[in-house]
């Protein structure tokens, strides 16, 4: 199934947007949020997550249309799909899936590169390094996208190269499968 | 050779300052200006005066790299300038080590065209051009940082480290 998705039609499409434009646009959003919330980074993280959620609930439809994938058999398939197809299509990166828990409900995505964070240096106010998750929008995107395909998940960053850590790592945990199709609360 | 490097904004505000010495020909990267302690403000003063020359010279050449455009004879200082498209100026004041007793013994073993000794030789000019070009690249990356506000002083330690590395590499 993964192979089928890999050879999908999306590969032949040449996207036109310039990478620096995306990086600068996202960077400006984060910087503006920091200014608007007067450097209350917890708030900024939360807002980024919300924005990501609202992207995710739409993006999943685009993703499914582009790749025409079938349902994932288990959460491990989902993780591979996110990394090898999802991130590949939208950011042209393939984060490594690793650190599975024994119950197969929680894994880590290791980002070798992060196009959103190119050129970025966090403000040196002594707090941003400890409080701001610059790429937090990605957590929201995953949460939104997976919610639309009946998976309730929780995602958060545990380390970020921008903060001086060695790796950029996101932790994704499956909370439950959504049995009844509830309308998503659009935030 | 001792160097004083400064980035000047279009409105003549200094954005970044860095003083260093040559790392070539046995130099230890420390600046030894011949006017000693007073060099700290004299260098600023000299470079500031050169900004007027920049305004004349900039229209004579289509290039960003303006080469040595001024000198200050009392301290044998030479000033090179690189101008970006938005009128930001990279000014480099370079001063050969004094030919007094301290450096005299070493000077005799160096060729007259070496970077450390001759501020106007083609080799030196080329080295400075390479340095400026590299700093220009670093500069562009720094501007792309969304948390840097255009016109602010550059406080990024990464920028400083990279400029220092470029200085070691070329000068």
HADDOCK unambig.tbl for C-alpha pairs under 7 A between the chains (distance, minus, plus):
assign (segid A and resid 24 and name CA) (segid B and resid 146 and name CA) 6.75 0.50 0.50
assign (segid A and resid 27 and name CA) (segid B and resid 146 and name CA) 5.06 0.50 0.50
assign (segid A and resid 28 and name CA) (segid B and resid 146 and name CA) 5.54 0.50 0.50
assign (segid A and resid 31 and name CA) (segid B and resid 146 and name CA) 6.15 0.50 0.50
assign (segid A and resid 31 and name CA) (segid B and resid 147 and name CA) 5.90 0.50 0.50
assign (segid A and resid 119 and name CA) (segid B and resid 141 and name CA) 5.81 0.50 0.50
assign (segid A and resid 119 and name CA) (segid B and resid 142 and name CA) 6.74 0.50 0.50
assign (segid A and resid 119 and name CA) (segid B and resid 144 and name CA) 5.81 0.50 0.50
assign (segid A and resid 119 and name CA) (segid B and resid 145 and name CA) 5.05 0.50 0.50
assign (segid A and resid 120 and name CA) (segid B and resid 145 and name CA) 4.63 0.50 0.50
assign (segid A and resid 120 and name CA) (segid B and resid 146 and name CA) 6.48 0.50 0.50
assign (segid A and resid 121 and name CA) (segid B and resid 145 and name CA) 6.25 0.50 0.50
assign (segid A and resid 122 and name CA) (segid B and resid 147 and name CA) 6.83 0.50 0.50
assign (segid A and resid 123 and name CA) (segid B and resid 147 and name CA) 6.27 0.50 0.50
